[in-house]
Amino acid sequence: MNEPFRFHTRLNLVELLGRRAATVCELLDGIREVPGASIYHHTHRFLQQHHYLSPEPPNDFAFWITERLGLDDVGERLASVDTVRYRRINDLRARYIEILEEVLAARRNSWPVCQEGEEFHFMSSRTFIIPLPYVARDAAEFLDILETVSVNSLYYHVFESRLRLERGENDFAVWFESRGDHELAAALSRLDPYTITLDGLRREIIRLVEHYVQDR
């Protein structure tokens, strides 16, 4: 018997780590050493807080280097990292480290220092997962619930499950795969959630599932 899909949501408690950076070198050292939850926070904070914007704003590292150090070229490289390619936080961390190591090695003259009070403050977030009273036993029930749950629930099942929790796929794709709906699961897995708003993502998931249901 197929397991039903149980919807969850999450609450985040943001924490200051007590570490800051005033230069590119210090930012690189921090990225190397902070916990994975901090890397996730600084690469996904904009998505959570500004879910109505598309395409998504840059990650915190790119924003700080561009706005506070004036290094547009370095900021562009950090902003261009294709987050959807990475299924593990440490792989994403390694890509940022690689970029910063390359730019540091290529530039021999001195690097700028940000003004006092504009340092990069490393932060993290503690996530509390909360079960919702919504359970879907088939695709029709899934659609009815997906149309009403908050974007926080959608964010948890698509972003956090795939990357922060390192499950590799979003929860929706995993559930439909477990039901034997392989084509639909593959379509959901191919979605790039970073290029549309969360409300747009909701509509695209609904479209895919409706298309599948109609074709059965």
C-alpha positions in Angstrom: 0.0 0.0 0.0 1.3 3.4 -0.9 2.2 5.8 1.9 0.3 9.1 1.9 2.1 12.4 1.5 2.2 14.3 4.8 2.7 18.0 4.4 5.0 19.9 6.7 6.1 23.5 7.2 9.1 25.1 9.0 10.1 28.0 11.2 13.6 29.4 11.2 15.5 30.9 14.1 18.3 33.0 12.8 21.6 32.9 14.8 24.7 35.1 14.7 27.8 33.0 14.7 30.1 35.7 16.1 32.3 35.7 13.0 32.7 38.5 10.5 34.8 39.3 7.5 36.2 42.6 6.2 38.2 41.3 3.2 37.9 38.7 0.5 40.4 36.5 2.4 38.5 36.7 5.6 35.3 35.8 3.7 37.0 32.8 2.2 38.3 31.6 5.6 34.8 31.9 7.0 33.2 30.0 4.1 35.7 27.2 4.7 35.0 26.9 8.4 31.4 27.8 9.2 28.8 25.0 9.5 26.8 23.9 6.5 23.7 25.5 7.9 25.4 28.9 7.5 26.2 28.3 3.9 22.6 27.3 3.3 21.3 30.4 5.1 23.5 32.8 3.1 22.6 31.2 -0.3 18.9 30.8 0.3 17.9 33.7 2.6 16.8 35.9 -0.3 14.6 33.1 -1.7 12.8 32.8 1.6 12.4 36.5 2.3 11.7 37.7 -1.2 9.8 34.8 -2.7 7.9 37.1 -4.9 10.9 38.2 -6.9 12.1 36.5 -10.1 14.8 35.8 -11.0 16.0 35.4 -7.5 18.4 38.1 -5.9 22.0 37.1 -5.5 23.4 35.1 -2.6 24.7 37.1 0.4 28.4 36.5 -0.5 27.9 38.0 -4.0 25.9 40.9 -2.6 28.4 41.8 0.0 31.4 41.6 -2.3 29.7 43.7 -4.9 28.0 46.3 -2.6 30.6 46.6 0.2 33.9 45.9 -1.5 33.0 47.2 -5.0 34.3 44.1 -6.7 31.7 43.7 -9.4 33.5 41.0 -11.3 34.0 38.8 -8.3 30.4 39.3 -7.2 29.2 38.3 -10.7 31.1 35.1 -10.5 29.7 34.2 -7.1 26.2 35.2 -8.2 26.4 33.0 -11.3 26.8 29.7 -9.4 24.0 27.5 -10.5 22.7 26.3 -7.2 20.3 23.8 -8.7 23.3 21.7 -9.8 24.3 21.0 -6.2 22.7 18.3 -4.1 25.0 18.7 -1.1 25.8 21.8 0.9 29.5 20.9 1.0 29.6 20.7 -2.8 28.1 24.2 -3.0 30.6 25.4 -0.4 33.5 23.9 -2.4 32.4 25.9 -5.5 32.5 29.2 -3.7 35.8 28.3 -2.2 37.1 27.5 -5.7 36.0 30.8 -7.1 37.5 32.9 -4.3 40.8 31.0 -4.4 41.0 31.5 -8.1 40.4 35.3 -7.9 42.9 35.7 -5.0 45.5 33.8 -7.0 45.0 35.9 -10.1 45.3 39.3 -8.4 48.6 40.2 -6.9 47.8 43.8 -5.8 46.1 44.6 -2.5 42.5 43.8 -1.9 40.0 46.3 -0.6 38.8 46.4 3.1 35.2 47.3 3.7 34.4 50.3 5.8 33.9 49.9 9.5 30.4 48.7 10.3 30.0 47.1 6.9 31.6 43.8 7.6 30.1 40.5 6.5 28.5 38.8 9.5 28.2 35.0 9.2 24.8 33.8 10.3 23.0 30.5 10.5 19.5 29.4 11.0 18.0 26.6 13.1 15.0 25.1 11.4 12.0 23.7 13.3 9.9 21.2 11.2 6.2 21.3 12.0 3.8 18.7 10.7 0.6 20.0 9.2 -2.8 18.4 9.5 -2.9 17.7 5.7 -2.4 14.3 4.2 -2.7 13.4 0.5 -3.5 9.8 -0.5 -3.7 10.4 -4.2 -2.9 13.0 -6.8 -6.3 14.7 -6.6 -5.9 15.2 -2.8 -2.4 16.3 -3.3 -3.6 19.1 -5.7 -6.3 20.2 -3.4 -3.9 20.6 -0.5 -1.0 22.1 -2.5 -3.3 24.9 -3.6 -3.9 26.0 0.0 -0.7 25.4 2.0 1.6 28.3 2.6 4.8 29.1 0.7 6.7 28.1 3.8 5.5 24.5 3.4 6.2 24.6 -0.4 9.7 25.9 0.4 10.4 23.2 2.9 9.4 20.3 0.6 11.2 21.7 -2.5 14.3 23.5 -1.3 15.2 22.3 2.2 14.5 18.6 1.6 16.7 18.6 -1.5 19.7 20.6 -0.4 19.8 21.4 3.4 18.6 17.9 4.3 20.6 16.4 1.4 17.8 14.1 0.2 18.8 14.7 -3.4 15.3 15.3 -4.7 12.4 17.4 -3.7 9.8 15.6 -1.5 7.1 15.7 -4.2 9.2 13.9 -6.7 10.2 11.3 -4.2 6.6 10.6 -3.2 5.3 10.3 -6.8 8.3 8.0 -7.6 7.3 5.8 -4.7 3.8 5.5 -6.2 5.2 4.3 -9.5 4.5 7.6 -11.2 7.9 7.7 -12.8 7.3 10.2 -15.6 5.7 12.7 -13.2 8.4 12.2 -10.7 11.0 12.9 -13.4 9.2 16.0 -14.5 9.1 17.3 -10.9 12.7 16.5 -10.4 13.7 18.5 -13.5 12.1 21.7 -12.2 14.5 24.6 -11.6 12.9 26.3 -8.5 15.5 29.0 -8.5 14.3 30.7 -11.6 10.7 31.4 -10.6 8.9 32.7 -7.6 7.5 30.3 -5.0 3.9 31.1 -6.2 5.0 30.5 -9.8 6.6 27.2 -8.6 3.3 26.2 -7.0 1.5 26.8 -10.2 4.0 24.9 -12.3 3.8 21.8 -9.9 0.0 22.0 -10.1 0.2 22.2 -13.9 2.4 19.1 -14.1 0.3 17.0 -11.8 -2.9 18.0 -13.5 -1.4 17.1 -16.9 -0.4 13.7 -15.5 -3.8 13.1 -13.9 -5.6 14.0 -17.2 -3.4 11.6 -19.2 -4.0 8.6 -17.0 
